[in-house]
Amino acid sequence: MPDGTRPSRVSEEFREILAEEIPKLKDPRIGFVTITEVRVTPDLRHCRVSYSALGDEKERKATAAGLRSARTHLRQVIGDQVRLKFLPDLEFLEVDLDQATRIDRLLEQVAKERAEAGDE
């Protein structure tokens, strides 16, 4: 089995479980959350969950706090559905979609300017 295959499969399985379970959480602080990426370390002991959340800064901070407090429950849900020797620690990181969109636009602009400079 090639390196990275198992962690990538486990990451995808965790992403599916979390994407299904987070909307079921009863915590009123947690708003609309989209899981954008899940990465599990090769030893499967740590899991970094990237997500985006709708709302203003106050609502997004409340969502982050709600997700942090739900980590134990979410680990248990993962443990119930996936057979692993160890349950990984979950770390939630918010992805700023506005910033990502701005970076994409800037990269496109740089590529366009380089292409135009090369045509001269």
N, C-alpha and C positions, 0 to 999 in steps of 0.2 A: 504494500500500500504506500503510495507516495506521501512525502511530508505534507502536512497541511490539510490532507483530505478529511481526517476525522474532526479536527477543530472546525473546519468549514461546515461540515455536515451538522455538528452539534450546534454551531452558531445559528444556522438556518432553522433548526428545530426549536431552539430557544426563542428566536424571533417570532416564529409562528405562535408559540405558546403565550409569550408575553403580549403580542398583538391581540390575541383573543382574550386574555385574562385582565389586562389593564382596564378596558372599558367596563368590566364587571365590578371593579372596586367600588366600595360604598363611600369612600372618602370624598366629601364635598369639595375639598381643595383641588382635586385632580380634574382638570378640564379635558378638552379634546386633545388627545395625544396620538401622534403617529410615530411608530417605531421605524427609524430610517436605516439602522444598521446594528447588528450585534456581532461582537468579536470576542471569541473565547481564546485565552492563551493556550499554547500548545500543551501545557500540563493540565488543562481544563479546570483550573482552580479559580480563575478570575474571569469575569464576564463584563465587558464594557458595552452598555446599551446606549446607543445614540438615538435621540428622539427629538421631535419638534412638537411644540405646543402652541395652540392658538391663544390669543388674548393679549392684554397689555402686560407691562413688566410685572405689576403686582400679581396678576393672575398666573403668569408663568412661574414666578417665584413660589407661589402657593402650590402649583402643580409639582415643582421640583421637591418641595418639602413633603408633599403627599407621597410621591414615589419613593423618597428615602425612607419614610416610615413604613411603606408597604414591602420593603425588601425581604423581610423574613417570610411574610406570607407568599410572595412571589417565588422565593427559593423553594418553599414547601410545594407549591403547585408544580414547579419544574421537577422536583424530586419525585412527585407522584406519577409524572408522565414519562420521565426519562430515567433509564437505569444507568447510574454512574457511581463510581466508588466514592467520590466526593462531590458535594454540591458546591458550585462556584460562588464566590462572593460577587454580588451584583453592584455595579457602579453605573449610575445614570448620568449622561452628559447631554445637555440640551444643544441642539444644532440651531443656529440662527439662520433661518432660511433666507431672510432679507440680505444678510451679509454674503451668503453663498451665491445668491443671484447677482449681487453687485460684483463679486469676484469673477463670476462667469462672464459678465458683460465686459469687464476690463480685459480679461484674457482674449475675448473675441476681438476687442478693439485693437489690442497689441498685434494679434495675428493679422488683422486686416491691414494695419499700418506697415507691418513687415512685408506683406505681399505687395502692397503698392510701392514700397521703396525698392523692392526687387525688380519691379517692372520698368523702372526708370532707366 
